[in-house]
Amino acid sequence: MTTVVRPRALVLTGDGIHCETETAQALATAGFEVHLRHLNDLIRDQLKEVDLYPFYQVIAIPGGASVSDDLGSGKLLALKISHHLGWSFNGFAQRGGMVIGIGNGFQTLIRMGVFGKDISVTHNPTGKTYQGWVKVSPVGSASVWLKGLGVIDLPVRHDEGRIVIQPSRKTETMVRLNRRGMNCLKYEGNPNSSEESIAGLCDPTGKILGIMPHPESFIRWTAHPEWTMTPQRANAPGQGLALFENAYQEAMRATQPAP
């Protein structure tokens, strides 16, 4: 008799993060055993990156408005993760772990340099918070999170969501991103004028995903503003759930014991 091992996900809380419940629910709906831990508790316990895997298969940095965002969105959170915990996520991904940073979590991964030092994020061109729904589509097949997805609708809500690239190194950076499959998600219509319509980036392993829209906010079809136009789909899953289901399938392949 084979025992099914349920994969675990660690969802960070604290420091202005306010989408942790939604993110935990999305991961739990996909099948994960979810642990919510406050960042300060992790720092107190000095949980090292080398100790994360295989106990956790996924780490999620949810969206929100991190403390001291006037320093730059995600900057303080990135400093605490990098310097107080010593995490870079590189070793975690190399061992098979997966990471998702959503909204402010994506900004945090950018500030940590996960996608390269010539990539940054700044205010929307309007100078106002952008809230609404966008269409995004995967580019290539590198990201395990985006496997099998086509064009999907997702909600966005951010002040600083425009991805920018160092002008003097833009061509070189885009060549690197495209060659390694890191330029993995683009906007249809580019509502916030991100460079090359970038809506999400992954690392070279495909295990770390930063995404500006919020898939955790669309795990049920009834979350979509136009769901009443197709009431027969009221019990259907939202399109954002597919990302977390992809992560679950990847984790299951890695964690199940040999028969």
Backbone bond lengths (Angstrom), bond angles and torsions (degrees), N, CA, C in turn:
res aa  C-N    CA-C-N  psi(-1)  N-CA   C-N-CA  omega(-1)  CA-C   N-CA-C  phi
1 M - - - 1.462 - - 1.532 109.49 -
2 T 1.337 116.69 126.21 1.462 121.68 -178.46 1.524 110.46 -90.56
3 T 1.322 116.86 128.54 1.458 121.62 177.48 1.517 109.82 -88.32
4 V 1.328 116.53 125.85 1.466 121.31 178.94 1.524 109.05 -83.08
5 V 1.320 116.12 121.97 1.456 122.05 178.83 1.520 108.44 -93.29
6 R 1.310 116.87 120.01 1.466 120.51 -178.94 1.528 109.23 -81.33
7 P 1.339 119.04 121.32 1.467 120.75 -178.75 1.524 111.32 -67.54
8 R 1.334 114.78 152.02 1.457 120.88 -176.15 1.528 111.05 -111.43
9 A 1.329 114.53 147.98 1.458 121.13 177.20 1.525 109.09 -126.68
10 L 1.322 116.30 136.84 1.454 123.06 176.46 1.520 108.36 -103.43
11 V 1.330 116.84 120.91 1.461 122.52 178.68 1.524 108.29 -110.38
12 L 1.327 116.67 120.91 1.458 120.92 -179.28 1.520 111.15 -75.84
13 T 1.325 116.09 142.61 1.457 122.19 173.99 1.529 108.79 -127.88
14 G 1.345 115.61 168.52 1.458 120.86 176.80 1.506 113.45 98.37
15 D 1.339 116.40 175.13 1.463 123.36 176.24 1.524 113.25 52.85
16 G 1.327 116.85 43.28 1.450 120.78 176.27 1.510 114.74 84.52
17 I 1.330 118.50 -4.78 1.469 121.06 175.76 1.526 108.23 -62.73
18 H 1.336 117.28 128.27 1.460 117.99 179.14 1.533 113.48 -133.81
19 C 1.329 117.40 16.16 1.465 120.73 175.33 1.526 111.41 -114.20
20 E 1.342 116.44 18.60 1.457 118.81 -175.26 1.528 112.89 -66.96
21 T 1.341 117.15 -34.79 1.464 119.78 -179.61 1.519 110.86 -67.65
22 E 1.331 116.43 -44.71 1.463 120.36 177.31 1.525 111.17 -60.99
23 T 1.330 116.11 -43.57 1.454 120.48 -178.17 1.523 110.78 -66.03
24 A 1.324 116.54 -42.70 1.466 120.58 177.91 1.524 110.75 -62.46
25 Q 1.323 116.43 -40.32 1.465 120.03 179.71 1.528 111.13 -65.18
26 A 1.328 116.58 -40.01 1.468 120.06 179.08 1.526 110.32 -62.78
27 L 1.335 116.93 -44.68 1.462 120.90 179.50 1.527 111.50 -66.18
28 A 1.324 116.92 -40.13 1.462 120.73 178.81 1.522 111.14 -66.71
29 T 1.327 116.83 -39.55 1.455 120.71 177.83 1.521 110.91 -62.73
30 A 1.333 116.69 -34.90 1.468 120.83 177.67 1.521 112.16 -72.45
31 G 1.346 117.81 -19.45 1.459 120.74 176.48 1.514 116.03 126.35
32 F 1.329 118.14 -2.98 1.464 121.25 -177.28 1.525 112.28 -76.16
33 E 1.322 115.51 150.71 1.463 121.99 161.75 1.529 105.82 -84.53
34 V 1.328 117.10 120.93 1.462 120.99 -169.38 1.523 110.74 -109.47
35 H 1.344 116.06 132.52 1.448 123.25 174.88 1.524 108.50 -117.15
36 L 1.322 117.76 123.01 1.456 122.10 173.83 1.514 108.55 -97.20
37 R 1.332 116.54 125.57 1.460 120.90 -178.96 1.526 109.47 -131.71
38 H 1.328 115.68 133.22 1.455 120.53 176.53 1.524 109.33 -71.85
39 L 1.320 116.54 138.32 1.459 121.06 -177.27 1.524 111.27 -57.42
40 N 1.318 117.16 -40.07 1.468 119.64 -179.57 1.525 112.46 -64.72
41 D 1.340 117.03 -32.02 1.455 120.42 176.61 1.531 110.84 -68.82
42 L 1.330 115.45 -38.45 1.463 119.53 177.64 1.521 110.63 -64.63
43 I 1.338 116.06 -39.47 1.467 120.64 177.91 1.522 110.56 -66.00
44 R 1.323 116.42 -43.05 1.471 120.65 178.00 1.524 111.26 -59.67
45 D 1.343 115.69 -41.44 1.466 120.34 -178.69 1.523 112.60 -81.52
46 Q 1.350 116.03 -7.75 1.470 121.93 -178.74 1.525 111.55 50.65
47 L 1.339 114.07 53.71 1.455 120.17 177.91 1.525 109.17 -73.85
48 K 1.308 116.79 112.38 1.455 121.91 -175.99 1.524 111.08 -82.44
49 E 1.333 115.13 152.36 1.468 119.44 -179.65 1.523 111.50 -61.50
50 V 1.311 116.65 -35.36 1.460 120.29 -178.34 1.523 111.68 -64.61
51 D 1.353 116.61 -20.79 1.464 120.88 -178.58 1.525 112.90 -92.20
52 L 1.333 117.47 -4.19 1.463 120.33 -174.89 1.529 112.50 -72.87
53 Y 1.337 115.65 -46.72 1.457 120.06 -177.24 1.536 108.76 -103.15
54 P 1.335 120.38 133.24 1.458 127.02 17.21 1.522 115.48 -97.77
55 F 1.357 119.31 9.74 1.465 118.51 -178.86 1.524 110.81 -62.48
56 Y 1.343 116.94 -41.00 1.461 121.25 174.68 1.522 109.20 -114.06
57 Q 1.323 115.66 135.64 1.462 120.44 176.38 1.535 111.58 -97.36
58 V 1.329 116.67 -21.02 1.470 121.59 -179.56 1.520 109.46 -135.87
59 I 1.329 116.06 139.23 1.464 122.69 168.21 1.519 107.58 -119.22
60 A 1.322 116.67 129.39 1.461 121.26 -179.60 1.526 110.01 -117.91
61 I 1.337 115.23 129.50 1.468 121.43 172.12 1.521 106.16 -107.64
62 P 1.330 117.56 101.51 1.465 120.08 -173.95 1.524 112.85 -73.13
63 G 1.321 114.49 173.89 1.457 120.81 177.56 1.513 112.05 -78.54
64 G 1.315 115.22 171.40 1.454 121.42 179.38 1.508 110.54 159.57
65 A 1.297 115.08 -148.23 1.468 121.48 177.22 1.517 106.55 -141.55
66 S 1.303 115.81 86.27 1.459 120.90 -172.12 1.524 112.16 -56.45
67 V 1.333 114.72 148.96 1.457 121.32 177.23 1.530 109.99 -53.47
68 S 1.342 116.00 138.52 1.472 122.86 178.71 1.517 112.59 64.22
69 D 1.334 116.68 38.01 1.457 119.46 176.57 1.521 112.23 -65.34
70 D 1.350 116.98 -12.62 1.459 118.62 174.87 1.528 111.03 -66.42
71 L 1.335 117.27 -15.72 1.464 121.39 174.35 1.525 111.30 -80.75
72 G 1.335 115.94 -10.91 1.465 121.94 -173.32 1.513 108.44 124.64
73 S 1.326 116.55 127.45 1.462 120.27 -174.76 1.521 111.89 -55.44
74 G 1.320 115.39 127.98 1.454 122.07 177.37 1.513 115.17 80.37
75 K 1.334 117.83 -3.70 1.467 119.05 -172.88 1.522 112.34 -67.62
76 L 1.332 117.17 -49.01 1.464 119.02 -178.92 1.519 111.08 -65.86
77 L 1.332 116.83 -40.18 1.458 120.22 178.80 1.521 110.30 -62.14
78 A 1.330 116.28 -40.42 1.467 120.48 177.62 1.519 111.23 -63.07
79 L 1.332 117.18 -41.11 1.458 120.91 179.69 1.531 111.22 -63.98
80 K 1.331 116.42 -40.82 1.464 119.60 -179.50 1.530 111.25 -66.45
81 I 1.338 116.12 -41.17 1.463 119.53 179.30 1.528 110.45 -67.00
82 S 1.337 116.23 -43.89 1.467 120.36 -175.75 1.520 112.78 -72.77
83 H 1.339 116.07 -45.35 1.470 119.16 -170.63 1.527 113.83 -96.07
84 H 1.328 117.95 -34.82 1.465 119.43 -179.41 1.524 112.09 -86.00
85 L 1.339 116.53 -30.92 1.459 119.83 177.84 1.522 112.56 -103.20
86 G 1.331 116.39 -25.59 1.459 119.81 -178.47 1.519 113.45 77.66
87 W 1.348 116.92 18.44 1.454 119.92 179.94 1.528 110.71 -84.62
88 S 1.319 116.84 139.26 1.464 122.10 170.02 1.522 110.28 -120.54
89 F 1.346 116.47 -16.53 1.461 126.68 -177.31 1.527 112.97 76.11
90 N 1.321 118.09 -10.64 1.457 119.83 179.96 1.526 111.48 -63.09
91 G 1.328 116.51 -49.99 1.448 120.11 179.68 1.519 112.28 -64.10
92 F 1.319 116.44 -37.64 1.467 121.72 178.72 1.527 110.09 -60.84
93 A 1.334 116.29 -46.30 1.468 120.38 179.79 1.522 111.18 -67.70
94 Q 1.326 117.44 -38.53 1.458 120.36 179.99 1.523 111.53 -62.97
95 R 1.331 116.78 -30.44 1.464 120.53 179.35 1.523 112.14 -81.72
96 G 1.345 116.59 -8.76 1.465 120.12 179.09 1.514 114.04 116.55
97 G 1.346 117.57 -5.64 1.451 120.68 179.08 1.521 112.06 -71.92
98 M 1.329 115.50 155.92 1.460 121.91 179.63 1.523 109.73 -119.20
99 V 1.333 115.75 148.17 1.463 122.32 -179.37 1.513 108.17 -133.54
100 I 1.346 116.06 139.13 1.456 120.23 171.88 1.526 108.30 -131.39
101 G 1.330 115.41 130.88 1.458 122.29 174.00 1.512 107.85 -117.77
102 I 1.316 116.63 122.81 1.469 121.67 -173.39 1.524 109.32 -115.26
103 G 1.333 117.02 129.72 1.457 120.43 178.23 1.515 110.77 59.30
104 N 1.332 116.34 -112.68 1.455 120.74 177.15 1.528 111.88 -61.15
105 G 1.330 116.03 -27.50 1.458 120.09 175.17 1.521 111.62 -67.84
106 F 1.333 117.31 -36.10 1.462 121.84 174.41 1.524 109.61 -65.19
107 Q 1.323 116.61 -43.94 1.462 120.64 177.10 1.527 110.29 -58.39
108 T 1.333 116.49 -38.96 1.466 120.88 179.27 1.524 111.08 -63.99
109 L 1.327 117.09 -44.99 1.463 120.41 178.67 1.527 111.23 -62.46
110 I 1.338 116.32 -37.50 1.468 120.13 177.15 1.521 110.04 -63.23
111 R 1.356 116.68 -45.79 1.469 120.57 -179.49 1.529 111.39 -64.58
112 M 1.313 116.76 -27.07 1.464 120.69 178.05 1.532 111.60 -77.74
113 G 1.318 117.10 -10.36 1.457 120.38 179.68 1.512 114.15 81.36
114 V 1.329 117.35 18.76 1.464 120.77 -177.87 1.525 111.85 -59.55
115 F 1.339 116.52 -33.68 1.459 120.53 -175.25 1.533 112.86 -104.99
116 G 1.323 116.95 6.79 1.457 121.21 178.85 1.515 111.96 117.08
117 K 1.311 115.86 154.54 1.464 121.13 -174.10 1.524 113.80 -79.19
118 D 1.325 118.81 -11.86 1.464 121.18 -176.94 1.521 112.85 -96.52
119 I 1.332 116.99 9.56 1.464 122.43 -179.84 1.520 108.73 -113.86
120 S 1.330 116.25 134.31 1.452 120.11 178.74 1.523 108.88 -142.13
121 V 1.319 116.00 -178.40 1.461 122.03 179.51 1.519 107.75 -137.43
122 T 1.325 116.48 142.65 1.452 120.19 -176.55 1.518 110.68 -143.96
123 H 1.345 115.94 -176.85 1.457 121.44 -176.01 1.523 112.06 -63.92
124 N 1.318 115.19 151.31 1.457 120.28 173.03 1.529 109.33 -60.99
125 P 1.322 119.22 150.19 1.467 121.30 -178.09 1.521 113.77 -57.57
126 T 1.333 117.52 -30.23 1.464 121.29 -179.68 1.521 112.62 -76.14
127 G 1.347 116.71 -17.05 1.457 120.00 -175.17 1.519 113.05 75.93
128 K 1.332 117.08 9.30 1.458 122.08 -177.74 1.527 110.46 -120.75
129 T 1.327 114.44 162.00 1.456 119.43 175.52 1.521 109.62 -67.16
130 Y 1.320 115.43 131.61 1.456 120.01 176.67 1.518 108.79 -99.11
131 Q 1.329 116.21 121.35 1.455 121.48 177.67 1.512 108.50 -131.64
132 G 1.300 116.43 134.57 1.448 120.57 179.89 1.513 110.02 162.92
133 W 1.317 115.52 -160.24 1.451 122.16 179.48 1.517 108.79 -120.84
134 V 1.318 116.01 142.26 1.456 121.23 -179.27 1.528 109.39 -131.42
135 K 1.308 114.98 160.22 1.459 121.08 171.43 1.525 107.83 -101.87
136 V 1.313 115.64 132.49 1.463 121.06 177.70 1.521 108.70 -130.03
137 S 1.324 115.46 153.20 1.466 119.61 179.67 1.523 110.17 -139.32
138 P 1.333 117.75 141.38 1.464 121.23 178.14 1.520 111.44 -66.27
139 V 1.327 114.55 151.87 1.457 122.54 173.30 1.523 107.11 -119.24
140 G 1.332 117.88 121.13 1.451 119.98 -178.76 1.526 111.82 72.56
141 S 1.325 114.91 -163.95 1.470 120.34 -175.52 1.522 112.68 -135.96
142 A 1.329 117.49 21.11 1.465 120.61 -175.13 1.524 112.95 -71.96
143 S 1.329 118.13 -38.27 1.464 121.46 -173.17 1.521 111.55 -79.28
144 V 1.340 116.36 125.49 1.464 120.06 176.72 1.525 110.92 -68.31
145 W 1.321 117.38 -26.01 1.460 121.78 179.84 1.527 112.13 -68.56
146 L 1.305 117.35 -30.49 1.469 121.77 -172.28 1.522 112.85 -103.95
147 K 1.310 116.92 10.44 1.464 121.95 -175.11 1.529 111.34 -56.52
148 G 1.325 115.67 127.13 1.464 120.95 174.09 1.511 115.71 78.05
149 L 1.325 118.32 1.66 1.465 120.54 -178.07 1.523 111.11 -83.29
150 G 1.322 115.17 147.13 1.452 122.18 170.20 1.516 108.66 -107.60
151 V 1.313 117.47 -151.36 1.463 121.78 176.52 1.522 108.49 -69.60
152 I 1.329 116.74 128.08 1.468 121.07 179.44 1.519 110.63 -132.00
153 D 1.324 115.93 157.51 1.461 123.02 174.58 1.521 109.23 -93.72
154 L 1.340 116.36 136.15 1.462 121.08 175.09 1.518 109.32 -144.05
155 P 1.339 117.63 150.57 1.468 120.17 176.54 1.528 111.52 -82.08
156 V 1.323 115.78 150.72 1.467 121.48 174.68 1.517 108.85 -129.55
157 R 1.345 115.19 151.37 1.474 121.06 176.23 1.526 107.19 -161.08
158 H 1.326 116.09 102.44 1.463 118.70 -178.38 1.524 111.26 -159.62
159 D 1.340 114.93 154.36 1.461 122.51 171.98 1.523 110.29 -94.01
160 E 1.333 115.25 -39.87 1.464 121.56 -179.64 1.516 108.34 -117.53
161 G 1.317 115.29 90.79 1.449 119.27 -177.68 1.511 113.55 -128.18
162 R 1.313 116.54 3.75 1.469 120.35 -176.18 1.528 110.11 -88.39
163 I 1.315 116.16 114.95 1.455 121.50 178.90 1.528 108.91 -77.85
164 V 1.326 115.63 129.40 1.461 121.03 179.43 1.524 109.27 -126.85
165 I 1.333 114.68 153.47 1.461 122.09 -179.05 1.517 108.70 -125.03
166 Q 1.333 116.18 139.64 1.449 121.04 178.09 1.535 109.60 -48.97
167 P 1.360 118.58 117.06 1.472 120.43 -173.00 1.519 114.27 -55.21
168 S 1.325 116.78 -40.27 1.468 119.15 -176.89 1.520 112.86 -70.47
169 R 1.335 116.65 -13.85 1.469 120.36 -177.74 1.533 111.69 -124.55
170 K 1.326 116.25 17.78 1.465 119.28 -175.15 1.525 112.09 -61.57
171 T 1.321 117.20 -48.94 1.464 119.49 -178.12 1.520 111.08 -60.90
172 E 1.320 116.90 -46.80 1.464 121.37 -179.82 1.528 111.22 -62.11
173 T 1.342 115.42 -42.00 1.465 120.00 -178.77 1.518 111.35 -66.12
174 M 1.327 117.67 -44.23 1.460 120.47 179.90 1.523 111.39 -65.39
175 V 1.319 117.45 -36.71 1.468 120.28 175.93 1.524 109.59 -61.30
176 R 1.333 116.19 -43.91 1.467 120.48 179.47 1.528 110.90 -63.51
177 L 1.317 117.14 -46.73 1.462 121.17 -178.88 1.526 111.36 -61.42
178 N 1.319 115.64 -44.85 1.465 119.58 -177.89 1.522 111.92 -71.10
179 R 1.324 117.23 -39.31 1.465 120.53 -179.35 1.521 111.41 -64.34
180 R 1.328 116.67 -36.74 1.468 120.91 -177.93 1.531 112.85 -91.97
181 G 1.322 117.22 0.75 1.460 120.35 179.97 1.511 114.18 75.20
182 M 1.333 117.79 15.56 1.460 121.47 -175.11 1.532 112.76 -78.50
183 N 1.314 117.18 -25.35 1.464 121.75 176.32 1.519 107.29 -81.05
184 C 1.333 116.56 83.64 1.469 120.75 -162.75 1.520 115.67 -107.22
185 L 1.339 118.18 -9.52 1.466 119.43 -177.76 1.516 109.25 -148.44
186 K 1.342 116.69 131.48 1.452 120.27 -178.46 1.525 111.15 -128.44
187 Y 1.330 114.58 153.95 1.462 121.04 174.31 1.524 109.48 -78.33
188 E 1.309 115.32 145.49 1.459 120.81 166.30 1.531 105.89 -92.56
189 G 1.324 117.39 109.90 1.467 120.47 -178.92 1.512 114.47 98.95
190 N 1.335 117.91 -17.49 1.464 123.39 174.42 1.532 113.11 49.68
191 P 1.324 118.25 68.75 1.465 121.52 -174.17 1.522 115.60 -67.06
192 N 1.350 118.68 -23.58 1.467 119.48 -178.51 1.527 113.10 -114.97
193 S 1.330 116.12 16.86 1.473 122.47 173.99 1.528 113.59 60.79
194 S 1.324 117.30 33.98 1.466 119.96 174.92 1.522 110.42 -64.37
195 E 1.333 115.96 146.98 1.460 120.79 176.67 1.531 109.11 -55.36
196 E 1.323 115.60 131.03 1.465 122.01 176.54 1.536 112.14 55.16
197 S 1.339 116.95 25.53 1.471 122.83 178.89 1.525 112.77 59.83
198 I 1.339 117.27 29.02 1.467 120.94 -176.23 1.531 111.08 -68.54
199 A 1.331 115.57 122.65 1.464 122.35 174.82 1.517 111.38 -110.39
200 G 1.342 116.80 -16.08 1.453 120.97 -179.90 1.514 111.07 -163.28
201 L 1.315 115.82 152.49 1.460 122.67 178.43 1.527 108.86 -134.12
202 C 1.330 116.17 150.82 1.457 119.88 172.54 1.521 108.92 -124.91
203 D 1.323 116.14 166.13 1.460 120.04 175.93 1.522 108.52 -84.25
204 P 1.328 118.83 173.32 1.473 120.35 -177.26 1.526 114.79 -61.16
205 T 1.337 118.45 -24.01 1.461 119.78 178.41 1.522 112.21 -78.09
206 G 1.325 116.83 -17.96 1.459 121.29 -175.37 1.513 113.39 80.92
207 K 1.342 117.21 0.80 1.466 120.99 -175.81 1.530 112.74 -90.38
208 I 1.334 117.74 -24.27 1.466 121.82 -179.57 1.519 108.50 -103.66
209 L 1.306 116.94 123.48 1.469 122.28 -179.54 1.514 110.27 -123.49
210 G 1.330 116.06 129.14 1.453 122.35 168.95 1.510 107.68 -111.49
211 I 1.334 116.50 129.64 1.457 120.71 -174.87 1.526 109.36 -139.40
212 M 1.329 116.88 131.69 1.458 119.39 -178.29 1.531 112.94 -79.53
213 P 1.343 120.46 -42.77 1.473 119.10 173.38 1.525 111.25 -66.59
214 H 1.336 115.95 170.35 1.463 121.94 -171.73 1.524 112.04 -113.19
215 P 1.341 118.56 91.14 1.470 119.78 178.59 1.523 113.22 -66.31
216 E 1.338 117.06 -27.99 1.468 119.88 -179.27 1.524 112.51 -66.99
217 S 1.335 117.04 -17.14 1.464 121.52 179.35 1.520 112.91 -90.74
218 F 1.330 116.44 4.04 1.464 119.52 178.56 1.521 109.75 -137.48
219 I 1.335 115.53 61.32 1.459 119.65 176.40 1.527 111.42 -100.10
220 R 1.334 116.21 -6.59 1.473 121.67 174.43 1.520 108.56 -128.09
221 W 1.319 116.41 139.62 1.456 120.28 -176.69 1.522 111.81 -60.49
222 T 1.331 117.55 -30.05 1.463 121.18 -177.95 1.527 112.82 -69.78
223 A 1.337 118.12 -6.79 1.471 120.74 175.13 1.526 111.32 -77.66
224 H 1.318 117.30 -18.58 1.466 120.85 -178.09 1.530 109.64 -75.30
225 P 1.334 118.16 136.18 1.467 120.23 -177.16 1.523 113.97 -63.52
226 E 1.322 117.70 -17.52 1.457 120.17 -178.52 1.532 112.22 -109.46
227 W 1.338 116.71 20.24 1.463 119.07 -174.55 1.523 112.54 -64.15
228 T 1.342 117.44 -28.20 1.473 119.98 -178.21 1.526 112.31 -68.85
229 M 1.338 116.43 -13.76 1.458 119.26 176.72 1.522 111.07 -75.19
230 T 1.344 115.98 -17.79 1.467 121.60 176.33 1.532 108.60 -132.51
231 P 1.337 117.25 64.10 1.472 119.84 -175.08 1.518 113.45 -60.09
232 Q 1.329 118.08 -21.70 1.462 120.02 178.41 1.521 112.08 -65.93
233 R 1.338 116.46 -14.42 1.466 120.33 179.71 1.532 111.73 -100.02
234 A 1.312 117.56 15.17 1.469 120.95 -174.00 1.521 113.44 -55.79
235 N 1.312 118.07 -31.53 1.465 121.58 -178.52 1.524 113.27 -95.89
236 A 1.325 116.60 5.95 1.465 120.61 -177.81 1.525 110.63 -79.55
237 P 1.333 117.71 154.77 1.466 119.93 175.21 1.515 111.23 -71.68
238 G 1.317 116.21 152.22 1.452 121.01 173.36 1.517 109.99 -76.71
239 Q 1.322 116.26 161.33 1.461 120.14 -174.48 1.526 112.97 -69.01
240 G 1.333 117.68 -22.42 1.461 120.14 179.90 1.511 113.49 -69.71
241 L 1.336 117.41 -23.25 1.464 120.33 -177.38 1.527 111.79 -63.25
242 A 1.330 116.67 -27.41 1.464 120.45 -176.67 1.525 112.43 -58.87
243 L 1.335 118.03 -33.52 1.467 120.28 179.33 1.520 110.79 -62.50
244 F 1.330 115.99 -43.78 1.462 120.52 -177.19 1.538 110.81 -74.34
245 E 1.321 116.68 -31.91 1.461 119.67 175.16 1.530 110.79 -67.54
246 N 1.326 116.95 -36.90 1.464 119.72 175.44 1.522 111.16 -61.04
247 A 1.336 116.12 -43.25 1.458 120.31 178.66 1.523 110.81 -64.12
248 Y 1.322 116.72 -39.49 1.461 120.55 178.95 1.529 111.07 -63.04
249 Q 1.323 117.44 -44.94 1.464 120.28 179.62 1.520 110.85 -63.13
250 E 1.329 116.75 -39.43 1.464 120.73 177.42 1.522 110.90 -64.05
251 A 1.341 116.44 -43.50 1.458 120.96 179.02 1.526 112.06 -65.04
252 M 1.331 116.61 -39.10 1.459 120.26 179.71 1.524 110.66 -63.38
253 R 1.322 117.29 -39.96 1.463 120.21 178.96 1.535 111.12 -62.71
254 A 1.342 115.30 -33.04 1.452 119.65 -175.74 1.529 113.79 -84.89
255 T 1.329 116.99 -25.49 1.471 120.00 -171.05 1.521 115.13 -103.11
256 Q 1.327 118.51 -16.88 1.459 118.31 -175.54 1.517 111.82 -74.73
257 P 1.314 117.28 134.69 1.469 120.45 179.16 1.520 111.26 -67.28
258 A 1.304 115.52 154.38 1.466 120.42 177.97 1.528 109.36 -64.60
259 P 1.348 117.62 141.95 1.481 119.37 -179.51 1.511 111.23 -68.22
